[in-house]
């Protein structure tokens, strides 16, 4: 693992932890629910003002729609990125097995694994 990978992992871990704490606070605590309600109330007031001034039309998505869309995009991205990493690792493991088949002990191990996982 390179230094850049470790930095990216740490950054992702911290951002994920902060998002989890914020989400928990806003949905599971009384104070958080009150703050969330105030945010949506203020957003509705601002949106009405912007519509009256003609800066936006009434057809823009709501704040809830924007958050849900963002959530789905992040979920899809993470799932897609994970599947790419998994398939990349599977390819690496197949190459390792192919290069290790020369030794007798590796052949025995491979046969044992085949017997253990037969039918799966």
Secondary structure, DSSP 8 states (H G I E B T S, - for coil): --HHHHHHHHHHHHHHHHHHHHHHHHHHSHHHHHHHHHHHHHHHHHHHHHHHTTSS-TTS--HHHHHHHHHHHHHHHHHHHHHHHHHHHHHHHHHHHHHHTTSHHHHHHHHHHHHHTTT-
